[in-house]
Protein backbone atom coordinates (compact mmCIF):
# COMPACT_ATOMS: atom_id res chain seq x y z
CA UNK A 1 0.00 0.00 0.00
CA UNK A 2 1.23 3.50 -0.81
CA UNK A 3 2.10 5.76 2.09
CA UNK A 4 -0.85 7.71 3.45
CA UNK A 5 0.95 10.96 2.71
CA UNK A 6 1.08 10.10 -1.00
CA UNK A 7 -2.55 8.95 -1.05
CA UNK A 8 -3.57 12.20 0.61
CA UNK A 9 -1.82 14.22 -2.09
CA UNK A 10 -3.47 12.10 -4.80
CA UNK A 11 -6.88 12.81 -3.26
CA UNK A 12 -6.10 16.52 -3.26
CA UNK A 13 -5.23 16.35 -6.98
CA UNK A 14 -8.03 14.10 -8.28
CA UNK A 15 -10.69 14.15 -5.57
CA UNK A 16 -11.48 11.60 -2.86
CA UNK A 17 -13.86 9.59 -5.05
CA UNK A 18 -11.21 9.17 -7.75
CA UNK A 19 -8.57 7.47 -5.59
CA UNK A 20 -9.28 3.78 -4.91
CA UNK A 21 -7.51 1.53 -2.42
CA UNK A 22 -10.10 -1.08 -1.39
CA UNK A 23 -9.19 -4.74 -2.07
CA UNK A 24 -12.14 -5.25 -4.40
CA UNK A 25 -11.23 -2.13 -6.43
CA UNK A 26 -7.60 -3.18 -6.74
CA UNK A 27 -8.65 -6.58 -8.07
CA UNK A 28 -10.64 -4.85 -10.84
CA UNK A 29 -7.48 -3.08 -12.00
CA UNK A 30 -5.12 -6.06 -11.70
CA UNK A 31 -5.52 -7.63 -15.15
CA UNK A 32 -5.98 -6.95 -18.86
CA UNK A 33 -7.06 -9.04 -21.86
CA UNK A 34 -4.57 -11.79 -20.96
CA UNK A 35 -4.69 -14.25 -18.07
CA UNK A 36 -1.93 -12.39 -16.20
CA UNK A 37 -2.80 -10.43 -13.08
CA UNK A 38 -1.04 -8.51 -10.32
CA UNK A 39 -2.48 -6.11 -7.76
CA UNK A 40 -1.68 -2.39 -7.83
CA UNK A 41 -1.28 -0.45 -4.59
CA UNK A 42 -3.84 2.20 -5.57
CA UNK A 43 -5.83 3.52 -8.53
CA UNK A 44 -6.28 7.18 -9.48
CA UNK A 45 -8.61 8.51 -12.18
CA UNK A 46 -7.60 12.04 -13.28
CA UNK A 47 -10.02 14.34 -15.10
CA UNK A 48 -7.59 16.26 -17.31
CA UNK A 49 -3.97 16.55 -18.38
CA UNK A 50 -3.17 19.07 -15.63
CA UNK A 51 -4.14 16.45 -13.04
CA UNK A 52 -2.09 13.82 -14.90
CA UNK A 53 0.90 16.17 -14.78
CA UNK A 54 0.54 16.73 -11.03
CA UNK A 55 0.20 12.99 -10.40
CA UNK A 56 3.31 12.16 -12.43
CA UNK A 57 5.36 14.91 -10.78
CA UNK A 58 4.39 13.50 -7.37
CA UNK A 59 5.13 9.89 -8.35
CA UNK A 60 8.44 10.84 -9.94
CA UNK A 61 9.54 12.61 -6.76
CA UNK A 62 8.47 9.68 -4.59
CA UNK A 63 9.68 6.91 -6.91
CA UNK A 64 6.19 5.41 -7.29
CA UNK A 65 5.65 3.19 -10.38
CA UNK A 66 2.83 4.41 -12.67
CA UNK A 67 0.90 2.04 -14.95
CA UNK A 68 -1.25 3.93 -17.46
CA UNK A 69 -4.51 2.15 -18.26
CA UNK A 70 -7.40 2.75 -20.62
CA UNK A 71 -9.94 -0.06 -20.87
CA UNK A 72 -7.27 -2.77 -20.42
CA UNK A 73 -8.17 -4.70 -23.57
CA UNK A 74 -4.49 -5.29 -24.39
CA UNK A 75 -3.17 -8.76 -25.19
CA UNK A 76 0.47 -8.47 -24.07
CA UNK A 77 -0.06 -7.74 -20.34
CA UNK A 78 1.14 -4.17 -20.89
CA UNK A 79 -1.30 -2.71 -18.34
CA UNK A 80 -0.82 -5.36 -15.65
CA UNK A 81 0.86 -3.70 -12.61
CA UNK A 82 3.58 -6.31 -12.23
CA UNK A 83 5.51 -4.25 -9.65
CA UNK A 84 2.52 -2.89 -7.75
CA UNK A 85 2.50 0.89 -7.89
CA UNK A 86 -0.24 3.26 -9.02
CA UNK A 87 -2.68 2.55 -11.84
CA UNK A 88 -3.40 5.77 -13.75
CA UNK A 89 -6.91 5.19 -15.06
CA UNK A 90 -7.49 7.45 -18.08
CA UNK A 91 -11.17 6.83 -18.83
CA UNK A 92 -12.39 10.19 -17.47
CA UNK A 93 -10.47 11.98 -20.25
CA UNK A 94 -13.19 11.04 -22.72
CA UNK A 95 -14.13 14.16 -24.68
CA UNK A 96 -14.14 14.68 -28.44
CA UNK A 97 -12.77 18.22 -28.39
CA UNK A 98 -13.07 19.33 -32.02
CA UNK A 99 -14.05 17.95 -35.41
CA UNK A 100 -12.22 20.04 -38.00
CA UNK A 101 -14.12 19.34 -41.23
CA UNK A 102 -12.00 21.74 -43.29
CA UNK A 103 -8.77 19.88 -42.48
CA UNK A 104 -10.49 16.49 -42.03
CA UNK A 105 -9.09 15.99 -38.52
CA UNK A 106 -10.44 15.38 -35.05
CA UNK A 107 -9.00 16.27 -31.65
CA UNK A 108 -9.76 13.82 -28.84
CA UNK A 109 -8.77 13.03 -25.29
CA UNK A 110 -7.07 9.71 -24.65
CA UNK A 111 -10.04 8.03 -22.95
CA UNK A 112 -12.44 8.28 -25.92
CA UNK A 113 -13.76 4.86 -26.99
CA UNK A 114 -12.68 4.10 -30.56
CA UNK A 115 -16.11 3.06 -31.86
CA UNK A 116 -17.70 6.17 -30.29
CA UNK A 117 -15.27 8.34 -32.24
CA UNK A 118 -16.01 6.45 -35.45
CA UNK A 119 -19.78 6.73 -35.04
CA UNK A 120 -19.52 10.46 -34.33
CA UNK A 121 -17.43 11.36 -37.38
CA UNK A 122 -19.37 9.06 -39.71
CA UNK A 123 -22.49 11.16 -39.11
CA UNK A 124 -20.57 13.93 -40.88
CA UNK A 125 -19.46 11.74 -43.80
CA UNK A 126 -15.96 11.26 -42.35
CA UNK A 127 -14.11 8.03 -41.63
CA UNK A 128 -11.58 6.94 -38.99
CA UNK A 129 -10.47 3.54 -40.36
CA UNK A 130 -8.43 1.78 -37.60
CA UNK A 131 -10.63 -1.03 -36.24
CA UNK A 132 -8.96 -3.28 -33.66
CA UNK A 133 -11.11 -6.18 -32.50
CA UNK A 134 -11.54 -4.27 -29.23
CA UNK A 135 -12.97 -1.28 -31.11
CA UNK A 136 -16.13 -1.13 -28.98
CA UNK A 137 -14.29 -0.89 -25.69
CA UNK A 138 -10.67 0.14 -26.30
CA UNK A 139 -9.60 3.76 -26.02
CA UNK A 140 -7.80 5.99 -28.48
CA UNK A 141 -4.93 6.47 -26.01
CA UNK A 142 -4.50 2.71 -25.66
CA UNK A 143 -4.71 2.23 -29.43
CA UNK A 144 -1.94 4.80 -29.92
CA UNK A 145 0.18 3.35 -27.11
CA UNK A 146 0.08 -0.07 -28.79
CA UNK A 147 -0.20 1.17 -32.40
CA UNK A 148 -3.30 -0.98 -32.81
CA UNK A 149 -4.33 -2.36 -36.19
CA UNK A 150 -7.39 -4.37 -37.18
CA UNK A 151 -8.89 -5.96 -40.29
CA UNK A 152 -8.97 -2.70 -42.27
CA UNK A 153 -5.25 -2.00 -41.88
CA UNK A 154 -4.48 -3.82 -45.15
CA UNK A 155 -5.95 -0.95 -47.15
CA UNK A 156 -6.02 1.89 -44.65
CA UNK A 157 -3.06 1.37 -42.33
CA UNK A 158 -2.71 1.17 -38.56
CA UNK A 159 -3.46 3.70 -35.82
CA UNK A 160 -0.09 5.39 -36.15
CA UNK A 161 -0.83 6.33 -39.76
CA UNK A 162 -3.61 8.65 -38.50
CA UNK A 163 -1.86 10.38 -35.60
CA UNK A 164 -0.98 13.97 -36.49
CA UNK A 165 -0.25 15.43 -33.06
CA UNK A 166 0.00 14.37 -29.42
CA UNK A 167 -0.12 15.88 -25.99
CA UNK A 168 2.07 13.74 -23.73
CA UNK A 169 2.80 14.15 -20.03
CA UNK A 170 6.41 13.20 -19.34
CA UNK A 171 7.60 11.28 -16.30
CA UNK A 172 8.55 14.44 -14.40
CA UNK A 173 5.16 16.07 -15.03
CA UNK A 174 6.09 18.33 -17.94
CA UNK A 175 3.48 18.51 -20.70
CA UNK A 176 4.86 18.00 -24.22
CA UNK A 177 2.88 19.05 -27.29
CA UNK A 178 4.26 17.70 -30.54
CA UNK A 179 3.01 17.58 -34.13
CA UNK A 180 0.13 19.54 -35.60
CA UNK A 181 -2.37 19.81 -38.45
CA UNK A 182 0.19 20.46 -41.18
CA UNK A 183 0.24 17.42 -43.50
CA UNK A 184 3.99 17.68 -44.07
CA UNK A 185 6.25 18.27 -41.09
CA UNK A 186 9.93 17.31 -40.97
CA UNK A 187 10.97 19.90 -38.40
CA UNK A 188 13.31 18.20 -35.96
CA UNK A 189 12.93 14.68 -34.66
CA UNK A 190 9.62 12.90 -35.23
CA UNK A 191 8.52 12.88 -31.59
CA UNK A 192 4.96 11.90 -32.48
CA UNK A 193 6.17 8.58 -33.84
CA UNK A 194 8.43 8.08 -30.82
CA UNK A 195 5.43 7.78 -28.50
CA UNK A 196 3.29 5.67 -30.83
CA UNK A 197 3.64 2.05 -29.74
CA UNK A 198 5.62 2.95 -26.61
CA UNK A 199 3.08 1.22 -24.30
CA UNK A 200 3.19 3.89 -21.61
CA UNK A 201 6.94 3.53 -21.02
CA UNK A 202 8.01 6.97 -22.34
CA UNK A 203 5.13 9.22 -21.34
CA UNK A 204 1.37 9.36 -20.80
CA UNK A 205 -0.68 10.24 -23.89
CA UNK A 206 -3.50 12.58 -22.87
CA UNK A 207 -4.71 14.09 -26.16
CA UNK A 208 -4.37 13.46 -29.90
CA UNK A 209 -5.18 15.04 -33.24
CA UNK A 210 -6.16 12.32 -35.71
CA UNK A 211 -6.45 12.39 -39.48
CA UNK A 212 -9.80 11.47 -41.05
CA UNK A 213 -10.75 10.53 -44.62
CA UNK A 214 -13.99 10.54 -46.59
CA UNK A 215 -16.44 7.80 -45.67
CA UNK A 216 -16.65 5.22 -48.49
CA UNK A 217 -19.97 5.17 -50.30
CA UNK A 218 -20.40 1.41 -50.41
CA UNK A 219 -18.90 -1.92 -49.41
CA UNK A 220 -19.21 -5.53 -50.57
CA UNK A 221 -18.47 -8.62 -48.50
CA UNK A 222 -17.42 -12.03 -49.78
CA UNK A 223 -16.54 -15.40 -48.27
CA UNK A 224 -14.27 -17.81 -50.16
CA UNK A 225 -14.15 -21.45 -49.06
CA UNK A 226 -11.01 -23.48 -49.75
CA UNK A 227 -10.47 -27.23 -49.31
CA UNK A 228 -6.72 -26.56 -48.85
CA UNK A 229 -5.21 -24.02 -46.48
CA UNK A 230 -2.17 -23.44 -48.68
CA UNK A 231 -4.41 -22.53 -51.63
CA UNK A 232 -6.12 -19.92 -49.47
CA UNK A 233 -2.81 -18.42 -48.37
CA UNK A 234 -1.60 -18.26 -51.98
CA UNK A 235 -4.86 -16.63 -53.03
CA UNK A 236 -4.06 -13.73 -50.72
CA UNK A 237 -1.05 -12.75 -52.81
CA UNK A 238 -2.88 -13.48 -56.05
CA UNK A 239 -5.60 -10.97 -55.09
CA UNK A 240 -3.04 -8.26 -54.40
CA UNK A 241 -1.13 -9.07 -57.58
CA UNK A 242 -4.44 -8.67 -59.39
CA UNK A 243 -4.34 -4.95 -58.63
CA UNK A 244 -7.03 -5.08 -55.94
CA UNK A 245 -6.47 -3.79 -52.40
CA UNK A 246 -9.44 -5.03 -50.35
CA UNK A 247 -10.51 -3.12 -47.26
CA UNK A 248 -10.13 -6.40 -45.35
CA UNK A 249 -8.78 -9.86 -46.14
CA UNK A 250 -9.18 -12.25 -43.20
CA UNK A 251 -8.21 -15.91 -42.84
CA UNK A 252 -9.74 -18.72 -40.74
CA UNK A 253 -8.21 -22.20 -40.59
CA UNK A 254 -10.12 -25.47 -40.13
CA UNK A 255 -9.85 -25.47 -36.32
CA UNK A 256 -11.33 -21.98 -36.17
CA UNK A 257 -14.06 -23.01 -38.62
CA UNK A 258 -15.08 -26.03 -36.56
CA UNK A 259 -14.93 -24.19 -33.23
CA UNK A 260 -17.19 -21.45 -34.60
CA UNK A 261 -19.57 -23.97 -36.12
CA UNK A 262 -19.82 -25.87 -32.82
CA UNK A 263 -20.53 -22.58 -31.07
CA UNK A 264 -22.74 -20.67 -33.54
CA UNK A 265 -24.18 -23.27 -35.97
CA UNK A 266 -23.75 -20.95 -38.96
CA UNK A 267 -23.62 -23.68 -41.60
CA UNK A 268 -19.87 -23.41 -42.14
CA UNK A 269 -18.30 -26.27 -44.13
CA UNK A 270 -16.55 -28.55 -41.65
CA UNK A 271 -14.43 -30.20 -44.34
CA UNK A 272 -12.88 -26.93 -45.52
CA UNK A 273 -9.31 -26.18 -44.43
CA UNK A 274 -9.69 -22.42 -44.79
CA UNK A 275 -12.08 -19.55 -45.31
CA UNK A 276 -11.16 -16.09 -46.55
CA UNK A 277 -13.48 -13.24 -45.58
CA UNK A 278 -13.00 -10.29 -47.89
CA UNK A 279 -14.45 -6.80 -48.02
CA UNK A 280 -14.14 -4.19 -50.74
CA UNK A 281 -15.26 -0.58 -50.53
CA UNK A 282 -15.40 2.66 -52.50
CA UNK A 283 -18.23 3.86 -54.70
CA UNK A 284 -20.88 1.30 -55.65
CA UNK A 285 -19.35 0.43 -59.01
CA UNK A 286 -15.77 0.05 -57.73
CA UNK A 287 -16.76 -2.04 -54.71
CA UNK A 288 -18.80 -4.42 -56.88
CA UNK A 289 -16.16 -4.64 -59.61
CA UNK A 290 -13.35 -5.36 -57.16
CA UNK A 291 -15.37 -8.13 -55.50
CA UNK A 292 -16.09 -9.71 -58.89
CA UNK A 293 -12.37 -9.77 -59.69
CA UNK A 294 -11.57 -11.24 -56.28
CA UNK A 295 -14.22 -13.94 -56.73
CA UNK A 296 -12.66 -14.96 -60.04
CA UNK A 297 -9.15 -15.07 -58.54
CA UNK A 298 -10.32 -17.19 -55.62
CA UNK A 299 -12.14 -19.67 -57.86
CA UNK A 300 -9.11 -19.93 -60.13
CA UNK A 301 -6.95 -20.45 -57.04
CA UNK A 302 -8.90 -23.42 -55.70
CA UNK A 303 -11.93 -22.01 -53.87
CA UNK A 304 -14.85 -24.42 -54.10
CA UNK A 305 -17.41 -21.79 -53.18
CA UNK A 306 -17.62 -18.00 -53.23
CA UNK A 307 -20.43 -16.36 -51.32
CA UNK A 308 -21.07 -12.66 -51.97
CA UNK A 309 -23.43 -10.75 -49.70
CA UNK A 310 -26.25 -8.89 -51.43
CA UNK A 311 -27.58 -7.04 -48.38
CA UNK A 312 -26.21 -5.48 -45.20
CA UNK A 313 -27.69 -8.35 -43.20
CA UNK A 314 -25.98 -10.95 -45.40
CA UNK A 315 -22.72 -9.05 -44.95
CA UNK A 316 -23.12 -9.15 -41.17
CA UNK A 317 -23.89 -12.87 -41.37
CA UNK A 318 -20.67 -13.54 -43.28
CA UNK A 319 -18.66 -11.55 -40.73
CA UNK A 320 -20.24 -13.35 -37.76
CA UNK A 321 -17.93 -16.32 -38.27
CA UNK A 322 -14.78 -14.19 -37.99
CA UNK A 323 -16.09 -12.19 -35.06
CA UNK A 324 -17.05 -15.35 -33.17
CA UNK A 325 -13.66 -17.07 -33.24
CA UNK A 326 -12.27 -15.87 -29.90
CA UNK A 327 -15.49 -16.62 -28.02
CA UNK A 328 -15.81 -20.06 -29.57
CA UNK A 329 -12.34 -21.33 -28.64
CA UNK A 330 -13.25 -21.75 -24.98
CA UNK A 331 -15.44 -24.70 -25.94
CA UNK A 332 -12.33 -26.60 -27.04
CA UNK A 333 -9.95 -25.80 -24.16
CA UNK A 334 -10.32 -23.63 -21.03
CA UNK A 335 -7.42 -21.29 -21.85
CA UNK A 336 -5.97 -19.68 -24.95
CA UNK A 337 -2.86 -17.66 -25.61
CA UNK A 338 -3.54 -15.35 -28.53
CA UNK A 339 -0.28 -14.56 -30.29
CA UNK A 340 0.32 -11.94 -32.95
CA UNK A 341 3.12 -12.43 -35.44
CA UNK A 342 3.65 -10.44 -38.61
CA UNK A 343 5.46 -11.85 -41.64
CA UNK A 344 6.04 -10.80 -45.25
CA UNK A 345 3.06 -11.76 -47.39
CA UNK A 346 5.27 -14.01 -49.51
CA UNK A 347 6.08 -16.01 -46.37
CA UNK A 348 2.46 -16.71 -45.39
CA UNK A 349 2.33 -20.26 -46.86
CA UNK A 350 5.62 -21.29 -45.22
CA UNK A 351 4.59 -19.68 -41.94
CA UNK A 352 1.24 -21.47 -41.84
CA UNK A 353 2.98 -24.75 -42.62
CA UNK A 354 5.48 -24.05 -39.82
CA UNK A 355 2.72 -23.28 -37.31
CA UNK A 356 1.05 -26.61 -38.07
CA UNK A 357 4.39 -28.35 -37.47
CA UNK A 358 4.77 -26.59 -34.11
CA UNK A 359 1.26 -27.69 -33.17
CA UNK A 360 2.14 -31.32 -33.94
CA UNK A 361 5.54 -31.09 -32.24
CA UNK A 362 4.21 -29.61 -28.99
CA UNK A 363 0.97 -31.62 -29.07
CA UNK A 364 -1.14 -28.51 -28.68
CA UNK A 365 -4.04 -27.25 -30.82
CA UNK A 366 -3.05 -23.98 -32.51
CA UNK A 367 -5.81 -22.07 -34.27
CA UNK A 368 -4.72 -19.80 -37.11
CA UNK A 369 -6.68 -16.72 -38.09
CA UNK A 370 -5.93 -13.08 -38.69
CA UNK A 371 -5.28 -10.33 -41.18
CA UNK A 372 -3.78 -12.45 -43.92
CA UNK A 373 -3.75 -9.60 -46.41
CA UNK A 374 -0.90 -7.87 -44.59
CA UNK A 375 0.76 -10.96 -43.13
CA UNK A 376 -0.46 -10.36 -39.57
CA UNK A 377 -1.41 -13.82 -38.29
CA UNK A 378 -2.92 -14.69 -34.91
CA UNK A 379 -1.91 -18.22 -33.87
CA UNK A 380 -3.98 -19.04 -30.78
CA UNK A 381 -2.61 -21.80 -28.59
CA UNK A 382 -5.37 -23.72 -26.77
CA UNK A 383 -4.50 -25.35 -23.44
CA UNK A 384 -5.37 -25.93 -19.78
CA UNK A 385 -3.26 -23.74 -17.51
CA UNK A 386 -4.06 -26.00 -14.54
CA UNK A 387 -1.78 -28.63 -16.10
CA UNK A 388 1.87 -27.61 -15.38
CA UNK A 389 3.27 -29.96 -17.98
CA UNK A 390 0.96 -28.57 -20.64
CA UNK A 391 1.77 -24.99 -19.64
CA UNK A 392 5.46 -25.80 -20.08
CA UNK A 393 4.72 -26.99 -23.64
CA UNK A 394 2.80 -23.78 -24.30
CA UNK A 395 5.87 -21.74 -23.40
CA UNK A 396 7.98 -23.88 -25.70
CA UNK A 397 5.44 -23.41 -28.50
CA UNK A 398 5.51 -19.62 -28.01
CA UNK A 399 9.29 -19.60 -28.39
CA UNK A 400 8.91 -21.75 -31.52
CA UNK A 401 6.36 -19.35 -33.02
CA UNK A 402 8.55 -16.31 -32.49
CA UNK A 403 11.62 -18.08 -33.86
CA UNK A 404 9.60 -19.10 -36.92
CA UNK A 405 8.39 -15.55 -37.53
CA UNK A 406 11.87 -14.05 -37.27
CA UNK A 407 13.34 -16.79 -39.47
CA UNK A 408 11.07 -15.88 -42.40
CA UNK A 409 11.80 -12.16 -42.10
CA UNK A 410 8.89 -11.36 -39.82
CA UNK A 411 8.53 -9.86 -36.36
CA UNK A 412 7.10 -10.63 -32.93
CA UNK A 413 4.06 -8.38 -33.12
CA UNK A 414 1.92 -6.68 -35.71
CA UNK A 415 -0.50 -4.93 -33.36
CA UNK A 416 -0.57 -6.33 -29.80
CA UNK A 417 2.76 -4.87 -28.69
CA UNK A 418 5.45 -6.35 -26.44
CA UNK A 419 4.26 -5.77 -22.87
CA UNK A 420 5.64 -8.44 -20.58
CA UNK A 421 4.70 -11.49 -22.66
CA UNK A 422 7.10 -10.83 -25.55
CA UNK A 423 9.83 -9.04 -23.63
CA UNK A 424 12.07 -12.13 -23.28
CA UNK A 425 12.13 -12.53 -27.07
CA UNK A 426 12.58 -8.89 -28.10
CA UNK A 427 16.34 -8.96 -28.61
CA UNK A 428 16.09 -12.01 -30.89
CA UNK A 429 14.00 -9.81 -33.21
CA UNK A 430 15.59 -6.34 -33.06
CA UNK A 431 19.18 -7.17 -32.07
CA UNK A 432 21.47 -5.88 -29.29
CA UNK A 433 22.21 -2.46 -30.80
CA UNK A 434 18.52 -1.61 -31.13
CA UNK A 435 18.01 -2.78 -27.54
CA UNK A 436 20.76 -0.43 -26.37
CA UNK A 437 19.25 2.50 -28.30
CA UNK A 438 15.79 1.83 -26.84
CA UNK A 439 17.20 1.64 -23.32
CA UNK A 440 18.99 4.96 -23.85
CA UNK A 441 15.77 6.64 -25.02
CA UNK A 442 13.87 5.25 -22.06
CA UNK A 443 16.51 6.40 -19.56
CA UNK A 444 16.52 9.88 -21.11
CA UNK A 445 12.76 10.32 -20.79
CA UNK A 446 12.23 8.40 -17.55
CA UNK A 447 15.50 8.39 -15.57
CA UNK A 448 13.84 7.15 -12.37
CA UNK A 449 12.10 4.29 -14.21
CA UNK A 450 8.58 4.99 -12.92
CA UNK A 451 6.66 4.60 -16.20
CA UNK A 452 5.19 1.13 -16.66
CA UNK A 453 8.20 -0.74 -15.25
CA UNK A 454 8.76 -4.28 -16.43
CA UNK A 455 7.22 -3.66 -19.87
CA UNK A 456 9.11 -3.92 -23.20
CA UNK A 457 12.52 -3.47 -21.50
CA UNK A 458 13.90 -4.15 -18.04
CORPESUL-V746248 format. One record per residue. N is the residue number from 1. RES is the residue in three letters. SS is DSSP state (H for helix, E for strand, - for the rest). Layout:
BEGIN
n: <N N>
res: <RES RES>
ss: <SS SS>
END
This chain:
BEGIN
n: <1 2 3 4 5 6 7 8 9 10 11 12 13 14 15 16 17 18 19 20 21 22 23 24 25 26 27 28 29 30 31 32 33 34 35 36 37 38 39 40 41 42 43 44 45 46 47 48 49 50 51 52 53 54 55 56 57 58 59 60 61 62 63 64 65 66 67 68 69 70 71 72 73 74 75 76 77 78 79 80 81 82 83 84 85 86 87 88 89 90 91 92 93 94 95 96 97 98 99 100 101 102 103 104 105 106 107 108 109 110 111 112 113 114 115 116 117 118 119 120 121 122 123 124 125 126 127 128 129 130 131 132 133 134 135 136 137 138 139 140 141 142 143 144 145 146 147 148 149 150 151 152 153 154 155 156 157 158 159 160 161 162 163 164 165 166 167 168 169 170 171 172 173 174 175 176 177 178 179 180 181 182 183 184 185 186 187 188 189 190 191 192 193 194 195 196 197 198 199 200 201 202 203 204 205 206 207 208 209 210 211 212 213 214 215 216 217 218 219 220 221 222 223 224 225 226 227 228 229 230 231 232 233 234 235 236 237 238 239 240 241 242 243 244 245 246 247 248 249 250 251 252 253 254 255 256 257 258 259 260 261 262 263 264 265 266 267 268 269 270 271 272 273 274 275 276 277 278 279 280 281 282 283 284 285 286 287 288 289 290 291 292 293 294 295 296 297 298 299 300 301 302 303 304 305 306 307 308 309 310 311 312 313 314 315 316 317 318 319 320 321 322 323 324 325 326 327 328 329 330 331 332 333 334 335 336 337 338 339 340 341 342 343 344 345 346 347 348 349 350 351 352 353 354 355 356 357 358 359 360 361 362 363 364 365 366 367 368 369 370 371 372 373 374 375 376 377 378 379 380 381 382 383 384 385 386 387 388 389 390 391 392 393 394 395 396 397 398 399 400 401 402 403 404 405 406 407 408 409 410 411 412 413 414 415 416 417 418 419 420 421 422 423 424 425 426 427 428 429 430 431 432 433 434 435 436 437 438 439 440 441 442 443 444 445 446 447 448 449 450 451 452 453 454 455 456 457 458>
res: <UNK UNK UNK UNK UNK UNK UNK UNK UNK UNK UNK UNK UNK UNK UNK UNK UNK UNK UNK UNK UNK UNK UNK UNK UNK UNK UNK UNK UNK UNK UNK UNK UNK UNK UNK UNK UNK UNK UNK UNK UNK UNK UNK UNK UNK UNK UNK UNK UNK UNK UNK UNK UNK UNK UNK UNK UNK UNK UNK UNK UNK UNK UNK UNK UNK UNK UNK UNK UNK UNK UNK UNK UNK UNK UNK UNK UNK UNK UNK UNK UNK UNK UNK UNK UNK UNK UNK UNK UNK UNK UNK UNK UNK UNK UNK UNK UNK UNK UNK UNK UNK UNK UNK UNK UNK UNK UNK UNK UNK UNK UNK UNK UNK UNK UNK UNK UNK UNK UNK UNK UNK UNK UNK UNK UNK UNK UNK UNK UNK UNK UNK UNK UNK UNK UNK UNK UNK UNK UNK UNK UNK UNK UNK UNK UNK UNK UNK UNK UNK UNK UNK UNK UNK UNK UNK UNK UNK UNK UNK UNK UNK UNK UNK UNK UNK UNK UNK UNK UNK UNK UNK UNK UNK UNK UNK UNK UNK UNK UNK UNK UNK UNK UNK UNK UNK UNK UNK UNK UNK UNK UNK UNK UNK UNK UNK UNK UNK UNK UNK UNK UNK UNK UNK UNK UNK UNK UNK UNK UNK UNK UNK UNK UNK UNK UNK UNK UNK UNK UNK UNK UNK UNK UNK UNK UNK UNK UNK UNK UNK UNK UNK UNK UNK UNK UNK UNK UNK UNK UNK UNK UNK UNK UNK UNK UNK UNK UNK UNK UNK UNK UNK UNK UNK UNK UNK UNK UNK UNK UNK UNK UNK UNK UNK UNK UNK UNK UNK UNK UNK UNK UNK UNK UNK UNK UNK UNK UNK UNK UNK UNK UNK UNK UNK UNK UNK UNK UNK UNK UNK UNK UNK UNK UNK UNK UNK UNK UNK UNK UNK UNK UNK UNK UNK UNK UNK UNK UNK UNK UNK UNK UNK UNK UNK UNK UNK UNK UNK UNK UNK UNK UNK UNK UNK UNK UNK UNK UNK UNK UNK UNK UNK UNK UNK UNK UNK UNK UNK UNK UNK UNK UNK UNK UNK UNK UNK UNK UNK UNK UNK UNK UNK UNK UNK UNK UNK UNK UNK UNK UNK UNK UNK UNK UNK UNK UNK UNK UNK UNK UNK UNK UNK UNK UNK UNK UNK UNK UNK UNK UNK UNK UNK UNK UNK UNK UNK UNK UNK UNK UNK UNK UNK UNK UNK UNK UNK UNK UNK UNK UNK UNK UNK UNK UNK UNK UNK UNK UNK UNK UNK UNK UNK UNK UNK UNK UNK UNK UNK UNK UNK UNK UNK UNK UNK UNK UNK UNK UNK UNK UNK UNK UNK UNK UNK UNK UNK UNK UNK UNK UNK UNK UNK UNK UNK UNK UNK UNK UNK UNK UNK UNK UNK UNK UNK UNK UNK UNK UNK UNK>
ss: <- - - H H H H H H H H H H H - H H H E E - - H H H H H H - - E - - - - - E - - - - E E E - - - - H H H H H H H H H H H H H H - - - E E E E - - - - - - - - - - - - - - - - E E E E - - - - - - E E E E E - - - - E E E E E - - - E H H H H H H H H H - - - E E - - - - - - - - - - - E H H H H H H H - - - - - - H H H H - - H H H H E E E E E E E - - - - - E E E E E - - - - - - - - - - - H H H H H - - - - - - - - E E E E E E E E - E E - - - E E E E E E E E E - - H H H H H H H H H H H H H - - - - - - E E E E E E H H H H H H H H H H H - - - - - - - - - E E E E E E E E E - H H H H H H H H H H H H H H H H H - - E E E E E E - - - H H H H H H H H H H H H - H H H H H H H - - - E E E E - - E E - - H H H H H H H H H H H H H H H H H H - - - E E E E E E H H H - E E E E E E E E - - - - H H H H H H H H H H H H H H H H H H H H - - - E - - - - - - - - - - - H H H H H H H H - H H H H H H H H H H H H H H - - - - - E - - - - - - ->
END
